[in-house]
Amino acid sequence: MKVLFLSAWYPHRYDAMDGLFVRKHAEAVSRFAEVCVLFLYADKNVKHFEIVEQNFENVREIYVYYPFSNNKLLLKTNYARAFCKGYKIVKNKFGKPDITQVNVLMRSHFLAYWLKKTEKIPYVIIEHWSRYLPENKNYNGWIRKRVTEFIVRRAEVLMPVSNYLKNAMSNCNLSHKNTIVINNVVDDFFFERSDQKEQRTKKRILHISCFNEKAKNICGLLDATKLLSEKRADFEFVAVGTGVDFEKCKKHSENLNFPKEMVKFIGEVAPNEVSRWFQNSDFSVMFSNYETACVVVAESLASGIPVIGTPTGIVPDVINETNGLIVDVNDAVDLSEKMNFMLDNFGKYDAEKIRNEAKKYSYENVGEFLIQTYKNVLTK
């Protein structure tokens, strides 16, 4: 089977993290089928179309960097030309796709619909975007809404990455008779058991974040940690990651006057280092205002450690008394109390059971699920 991925987000030469979850879906599918990704990028640094072809693991990737323009008509023209150039390479070197997967409903969905009309190639949609969530309020414009509804209705399958996102899309009139929730992928090394546990004297609370305060509410999490520090001092809070609000959050932490070494900001680390932080922590915390999925929750479970999280993204679907606690959104007192409880009880959670139940996020399981979905479409 030949599967073409079209995505509005994908790792590229200016941002290796952009749309990383899309690449992981492509990798998962590539274990069972041939996969080609065609990614178009409006580049302010090029004056002519630049094509880059490469392989990432078993995935063929074709990038077309096309000239950016403030002229909207010219920009759209360049986008269309970029697709024609890229798709010509797809046809010549990969072959005609059997099915197209659209990832993120922005621009690329037009291309999938065009391929369906001109070449009879069916398409499915995986959506990650938080724009549909009422907390985000970013799904606007009459024309945009009608076009998106049109494209969604003509897809074979709609796959949001959580029931939380599925319900939000349905409330935006983006429901589909064939809607299936798809899991994001967790790297295989998160499931590995570590024999090299770090020796430490304090219990460790871990937060992994892209430091987007509007979504992640890290300052609220720090406020809750401050309340906790007024009750006990036998723990440390470690924040891993970086982002637009990293310095703002560090400043907020400094203003809260925590005891020395209680709160640590590690910054950005490689994915395998993230795994080691999970394996050497006692539980993780996510205090987001909104999420579409929140892959760090899945990574925590894959690592066998319990989670405290708000009822957003996948949390309402997966967190229960066997693997964590759910905390009210933006309720620092509630979070402080539940972190206090978890500090005394994290050892009662069955790490092996948590890890085994998280195997649904593995490349193997997600890949098999997607392949079966494609087969169902192609054999209708």
Secondary structure by P-SEA (a helix, b strand, c coil): cbbbbbccccccccccccaaaaaaaaaaaaacbbbbbbbbbbccccccbbbbbbbcccbbbbbbbccccccaaaaaaaaaaaaaaaaaaaaaccccccbbbbccccaaaaaaaaaaaaccbbbbbbbccccccccccccccaaaaaaaaaaaaaccbbbcccaaaaaaaaaacccccbbbbbbbbccccccccccccccccbbbbbbbccccccccaaaaaaaaaaaaaaccccbbbbbbbcccaaaaaaaaaaaaccccccccccccccaaaaaaaaaaccccccccccccccaaaaaaaaacbbbbbccccccccccccccccccccccaaaaaaaaaaaaaccccccaaaaaaaaccccaaaaaaaaaaaaaaaaac
